[in-house]
Amino acid sequence: MKIFCIANQKGGVGKTTTTVNLAAGLAKIGQRVLLVDLDPQGNATMGSGVDKRTLARSVYDVLIESATIAEAAVLPDKLKEAGCPYAVLGANRELAGAEVELVGEERRERRLKEALARVAADYDFVLIDCPPSLSMLTLNGLCAAQGVIVPMQCEYFALEGLADLTNTIKQVHANLNRDLKLIGLLRVMFDPRITLQLQVSEQLKAHYGDKVFDTVIPRNVRLAEAPSYGLPGVVFDPSARGSQAFIAFAHEMVQRGLR
């Protein structure tokens, strides 16, 4: 089982869009996928066709150890019907309370890791959607994961945020999780007509080499529209350029993951 965090300390870079569409893309090509929503806003939950307001159990229950992942994860009907069935360990506002509740607890940063270990035989990929801040929730994600996938726009401010994130990964690697590493950088919301984006893209490739994924996700209106229908873009409009790019990214992930 491969466990990856989708993380970036800069907000608004398409983390949730990346998480739900990669999950749908992997499911579409036959992988068994679990999406873990670690953001109290619950956007990845809603974007996967799950109403966060009606969740019987959520990732909060897993973190405070009142439920297992097997009990809390759901398989949305919309995704099954579309042929992209992935399981969702959802989140809602309740999760914000976990920050405070976990502070004095033992193994507080390892709760998710231990819970995932119990379902290791059930999934090929686990994708964790992290909040933008470096919080106890993000720390749980980073401690559980083998690697971090960083979605980023090709802009100069994004490069500064990337330096902060790579430092965080190094710190967690040194102190809490020796397995953690940077898996790769995914260029998202890419518009090749903008010279600056092309320049930053070249800088990334020059500096990070094969850590930059070959797949590029274009700026795409259909991907942006999909969450309002409670669906990943890959399900909402499979023929859209953005959806096709995420299917290609899923294939690239499988190829890299099986090396």
N, C-alpha and C positions, 0 to 999 in steps of 0.2 A: 504494500500500500504506500503510495506516494502522497505526502502531505505538504501542501504549499500554501503559504500566506500570500495574499495579494495585498501589498502594502505600499504606502507612500505617505510621508509626513506632510506633504502638501495636499490641501483639499482641492476638490473639483477637477481631478485628473482622470476620472473614469474608472476608479477602482471597482465600484459596484457593477458598472456596465461590463467591465472585463470579467469579473467573477461569474456573473450569471450567464454570460454568453459563452465563456470558456466551458462552464459546467454543461450547458446545453449542447455545445459542439462536441465535447467528449462523450456525452451520453448518446448523441446521434451516431457516433462511429463505434458504438458498442462497448464503451467503458462503463464500469459501475462507479458512480460518482456520488459523493456526499458534499453538499455545500453547507458550511458553517457560517452563520451570520453573527459576527461579534460586535456589531455596531448597534447601540440602543435605538437608533433611528429606524432600524428594521427595513431599510430600502431593498436589500438583497432578498429578504423574505417576501416582500410585496411584489418585487420584480420577478419572482419565481412562481407567482400565482397563488401565494398563501396569504390569507388575511391575518395580519399580525394581531389584530384585536380579538380574534377568536381562537388563538392558540391555546390548547389545553396545557401543553408543556412546552418549554422553550430551552434555549441554551442556558438561560439563567438557572433553571432547575438542575441542569447537568453540572454547572459550576458550583452550586451549593450542595451538590450530591444528594438531591431529593429525587432524581430520576436518572436513568441511563440514556445513552444515545439511542439505543434500540427502542426505548419507550417514548422518547421525545421527537425523534425525526419523523417527518411526513413525506409522502410521495404524492405531489399535486396531480390531480386528475387532468388538468389542462396539459401538463407536460407528457403524461402517459399517452393521451390522445394524439399528441403531435409527434410521437415517436422519439422524444428526447427525455426519457424518464430519469430524473436524478432526485435523490433524497435531499430534504431541506431540514437542517436543524435551525429553526427560526429564532428571531429576536424581536423584542418589543421594549417599550419604555421601562419595564420591570428590570431590564438588564442594567440600567444605570445604577440601581441599588446594589448590584453585585460588587461594584468598586468598593463601596463602604463596608459591606459585609465581609469581604475577603481579607481586608487589611490585617486583622488580627489572627487569621486562620493559618494553620500549618499547611505546607505544600501549596500555598495559594496560587503560585505561578505555574503549577504543574497539574492543575485540576483537569484541564482539557486534554493534555497529553495522556494522562492515565485513563480518561474516559474513552479516548480514541483507540487506545491499545486493546480494549475489549471488543472492538468491532473491526479489527485489522483484517480479518478474513472476508469481510462483507463488501469491501470497496477496493477499487483499483486506484482511485484518486480522491483525496479530500482537499477541497479548496476553502480557505478561510478568508472571509472578507473582514478586514481589520478597520477600526475607526482611524481617523487621521492623526489623532494624538498618541503619544507614547504613554499608554495607561496600563493598568493592571490587566485589562482585557486584551490589549495588543500584546502584552508580555506573555499571556497565556497562549496566544496564537503563535508567537515566535518560539516559545519553549516547546510547543507541540510539533512544529514544522521541521522538515528536512531542508527546506529552501524557501526563498522569497522571490516572487515575481513582481517586478516593479513596472506598473503602467505609467508612462510619462509622455507629456507633450514635448515637442521639440522647440522649447523656448529657453531663454537664458536663466530665468528664475527657476525653472525646473532642474537645471544643472546644480544650482546651489542646494536645493532640497535633496537632491540625490546624494550629495556629499554627506549631509546630515544622516540620511538613512543608512548609508554604508557604514558610518561610524557606529550607529545603533546596532546593526547586524554584527559588527566586530565585537562590541561589548557583550551582547547576549551570547555570542559564540564562546567568548573567553570565560564567562562567568556562569552561564546557565544551560547552554545547549551546544555541545561540541559538534553536533551534526549540522547545525544551521549554516547555510551559505547562500550567497546571491546566485540564484538560478539564471536569471536573465532580465533584460530590460525590454519592455514591449512598447514600441512607438505607437501612440494612439492619437485620435483626432488629427490625423496627418493630412496636410494639404500640400501637395508637391508644387503648387503654383506659388507658394510663399518662399522666397529665397532664404529667409532666416531659418525656416524649418529645415530646409535642405542642408544648410550649413551646420546646424546643431546636430542633425542626424549623422553627418559625416564625422563630426567631432566625437560623438558617442562611439561610433564604430572604430575610430582611430584609438580611442582611449580604452574601451572595454572589449574590443575584439569580438570573439564568438559568444560573449555574454549578451550581445544584442541579438534578439531573435530576428530571423530572416523575415518573418511575417510582419507586415505593417498594417495597422487598422486605420482605414481612411475616415475622415470626418464624414458622417453619414446621418441624414435626417431620420431615416427609418429606425436606426438604433436609438436615437433620442426620443422618438415617439413611443417606442415599445413599452417602457415602464408604465405609462398612463393606462395601458391595457392589461397591466399585471402579467407581462410576458417578457422573456428574453427576446432580443431582436432576431436571433436564430430561429425562433418559433413564430414570432409575429410576421416576419417577412423573410422567408428563407432565401429568396432570390436577390435580396438587397446586397450591395457591394460590401457593406459592413458585416453582414451575416456570413457571407461567403469567406471573408477574411478571417472570421473567428473559427469557421470550420477548418480552414487551412492552418490556423494556429493550433487547433486541437490535434491535428495530424502531426504538426511539428513537436508538440509536447509529448505525444506518444513515442515518436521517434527518439527524442532526447531522453525520455524517461526509461526507455528500454535498453539504453546503452550500458 
